[in-house]
Structures are given as structure tokens and as C-alpha cells.
Amino acid sequence: MIALPPPGTEEVLLAEAGRPVLVRVALEHGLPGWADERMHLGGTWCYLVADGPGVLVCDTSMQYPGLWCLLPLACPKALVAPLPVVDRITAALDRYFPGQSVTAIALTHWHPDHTEAAPALQAALGGHPPLRIAALDRPARGNGVLAGGADAVFHAAGYRSWTWGPDLRNGEPLGRTGFRVLALPGHTRGNVAFVDAARKLSLGPPARYEPPRYNPLTEQPLRHRDTMIAFYQATYGYRHFASHPARDVLDAWPEQPWEPPTKRGPAGYTAPAP
């Protein structure tokens, strides 16, 4: 079995001049494994990134646990108590970035274990920080949590209002964090990671080891495979911080699963530039 950090675990990943610059918080989501422990990911990492005088939040996990996301229409809120993920995020903000405003809540892709608590966090922060996600992952593609699109997740979870900021665009600087948005389609159509080429860091990259049969929510399995190979070639030598605690272990074995960028990726595929 994989040793996983307990919910609420906080880690300072990078500090400058004695101040935290990059922090992450382990958030529970209560979802079961789809097939085996490789997909029982131990929750979701929420990243807090210094953004000039403010702080950016990346991914929020979900408030309502268990199998509700498999239901066709809505979350049975009357049957389950919300997980304390918003409290965990706000406590970490107060501890590591006291008095600093949240500039945005950036979401790597629409899946509920990354997005569902975002409107609740936005409300807890006074409704001011905009939610941001890639355009392909924002609008609802139908009714139900798994219909596709963050709007579908929020509607199914019972939220009545939330505020979107500008769509995340490939290559754009992510405020003053030092990170840029990198489009990595495959897991979802609008999946992104955040890459800092100067410090050789990436947040929320695609999983290195994910054969298509292990994750029914991967929308474009073959494209995802090509994307992740090209990404890890292009970012050879970076410190990759995964979206899920279990991925930190699984993706570190072996240490370098892909060849350095001098090797060609899949035929006809151009590696993304970090």
C-alpha cells in the first residue's frame, strides 16, 4: 500500500527570503478507487502560490464525499456532511499568507475532485477572487456531474452562483507567480498545467503512469498518452508537483520514465514548450 499524507497536511515547497512562495495542502475528496490503488489517489493537492502582493489558489477538491459524483443529476446534500476542504484552504492561507488577498482560483481541469469546492471557497473569500479554467473545460456539456464542464459540476453540486474570470489561455503568464499556463489536452479537453521554466517547476502535470483502461474519466486516452510523453520530455529535470498525493509516489518510479528532450516523441507530435 502507498503511504499517503493525512487530510490537512501542509507542505512548504519553496520559500524565498524566509517567506513561503509555494505551499500545498492535502485535501480529502472521499472518492473510491476506480480499479486499484493506482486510482485511489488519496485526495487532491491544493497549491497556494505567491502572486506579487497576493496569492493564487490552484485546485480545490470537493466538499461532498463518496459516490455522489456518479449520480446522474445532483448531489444528495441532505444525506452527507460536507468535507472541511474550504476550512483547510483558508486556514493555510491565513497561516502562510496572512493579510494577502487571493488573486484567483485557477483550476487545472473540470473533474469534480479538482473543482467542486471552488464556488464555496470563492464565497468564503468574499466572492472576489475569480474562478479561472480553460475555455474547453468551463461550459456544461449536459446535465449531471459527469456530463463534462465545470459549470455542470457546480450546478449538480447545488451552487446557485459563482463568478468566472478570463479563461486560462495557453502560454499566458499566471499573474506574477512566475508560472505560465501550459495546455495539455487529453485527460480532459481543456486540461492544463502550470509551468515555471526559470525555477524548473510544474504544478498539476498529467500522470506519467496512466494506461487508458485505468481511468474512465480520461476523455481522449491516446491524445493524453502523446501529451504526457511530450510534456515529460520537454520538462526533463523539472520538479513535478502532482495533483494527487498518491501520484507523488507513483510518478517518481522510475525517477525518469521518459527520455530527455533530445529524443523524439511520438511521430507527428510536437512537444509543448514549457
C-alpha angles and dihedrals in degrees: 000000000000116000106233130192113251117251112279095032109150125202129186103215099177135014130181126194088356094303127110114253101169124027132166133200125202109231126190121228103177095225120145125234113271096215114344140337091295087073097037090088100181096240131299132296116234112204124209113199127187108245108187106285090347139052133243122217119213119199124345110206117219137292101212115066138207128023100338091109089065093060115104100231122009149001115261093230092168090063102048137046117232118255114244095243096126091051090050092052095046091047091053091047090053092046100047104022104030115185093004122128122234107243097195144338105235120196123202094208141341102264111125095238086065103035117021097093093047097097090047091051091047090053092047089054092054097268093277109110108080122230113239131194136147114283094244092058100044111071122069114254093197142324122311138045095277096042090099133259132066092257089061090051092050094047092049091048090057102250115151101195142015135157125236123206124201116316115261108257126204110260098011119137110251097232112280095323096107090240127113129204114254118192111225106173121190110069083059127353092252101034114148139179129202116237131191107194095183094057094029096236134138131190124205100357121173117277115270094212112044116124106197094247091065099062121042090185094066101108100199108023099178093045089047090054093051092045096051094047092050092044095053091046091051093047098042108157095021124128104247117203110198130220093236132042094234090054090063088067101035095046093050093064114113095015095230110025094168129055120251117270093269086079120078120248124220114325112276095010122116116212113239115250112239 
